[in-house]
Amino acid sequence: MTESISDTNEINRFTFAEHDVRGELVQLSSSYAALCDKHNYPAPVANLLGELLAVTSLLTATLKFKGHINLQLQGSGPLNFATVNGRHDQKLRGLARTRAEITDGTLQAMLGDDALLVLTLTPEQGERYQGMVKVSGDSLAEAVEDYFSQSEQLPTRIWLHADAAQQQCAGFMLQVLPAASKEPANDIQTDSLTHLVALADTLTQEEIFTLPVRDILHRLYHEEDIHLYPEQEVSFYCGCSRERTAAALRSISRDELREIIELDGKLVLTCDYCLTDYQYDGIDVEALDGHDAPPQAQ
């Protein structure tokens, strides 16, 4: 009987002894469910967010610095944008915004012909970097591969899967090692990636959703000498808090806050990512300059 990985939220990195190629495999369930919880996204949008969550985790695992990476899809179609942000410690959050009803769930139809994939790297120390590529096909995986080809000159193949109904998403990546990619291309290097990609192409969505990572790697590469690194936990982490909402309110004039409460009876700030409501009444607002703890989230 196949062992289920339905409760798995982790990413695994691996390398090949005989090939200048690295690989990553991420399998997510409850972190994906938390990302979509309460948002009531249409199924195509939720599936796209699952793919975006998986690929952001894959790219976050390649970071060599403390900071975060953000992937955003944007365009003029009914899907305004979809974005996922990943920290170096694999804490991720994301959301999507629509401007019209989704009647066609293909990527191009949702985003429009002018769709862009924007990648932003923000280290805790150092300069921020942003790159973008036009989304020319109907696959998020292809768009990310195009980014690496155009911006990094780093041969990369990515496979993404998401099923909002099952609350599972997963991603698989093979990439020529950065040091090897700087060397002149040779037949051995090209043949290595081609060989490994051909085997990875046989991996099905059911297998990546239901098999443990060791079984997947054995299924694909039982003739290869693979070094599998310790897994890393991946989690949904919004980062909102009562303290942060209070800090935001302190930047608004006290008179304006009083007017809102006088009209509505209370002031409510809602987190865009987890939809938690933070409620303030007149007493809370007057205490903002003091040291009283902000009110509990509702």
WORAUR-V378558 format. One record per backbone hydrogen bond with DSSP energy under -1.0 kcal/mol. CO is the residue of the C=O (numbers start at 1). NH is the residue of the N-H. Records with the same first field share a line. If there is no record, write none. Layout:
BEGIN
CO->NH, NH
END
This chain:
BEGIN
5->8
9->234
10->27
11->232
12->25
13->229
14->23
15->227
19->21
20->177
21->16
22->175
23->14
24->173
25->12
26->171
27->10
28->169
29->33
30->34
31->35
32->36
33->37
36->39
42->46
43->47
44->48
45->49
46->50
47->51
48->52
49->53
50->54
51->55
52->56
53->57
54->58
55->59
56->60
57->61
59->62
60->63
66->124
67->88
68->122
69->86
70->120
71->84
72->118
73->82
74->116
78->99, 100
80->75
81->97
82->73
83->95
84->71
85->93
86->69
87->90
90->235
91->87
92->237
93->85
95->83
97->80, 81
106->110
107->111
108->112
110->79
111->77
112->115
115->135
116->74
117->133
118->72
119->131
120->70
121->129
122->68
129->121
131->119
133->117
134->136
139->143
140->144
141->145
142->146
143->147
144->148
145->149
146->150
147->151
148->154
155->176
157->174
159->172
161->170
163->167, 168
168->163
169->28
170->161
171->26
172->159
173->24
174->157
175->22
177->181
180->183
186->190
187->191
188->192
189->193
190->194
191->195
192->196
193->197
194->198
195->199
196->200
197->201
199->202
200->203
204->208
205->209
206->210
207->211
212->216
213->217
214->218
215->219
216->220
217->221
221->224
225->17
227->15
232->11
235->92
241->245
242->246
243->247
244->248
245->249
246->250
248->251
249->252
253->257
254->258
255->259
256->260
257->261
258->262
259->263
260->264
261->265
267->280
269->278
271->275
276->271
277->298
278->269
280->267
281->285
282->286
283->287
285->288
287->290
END
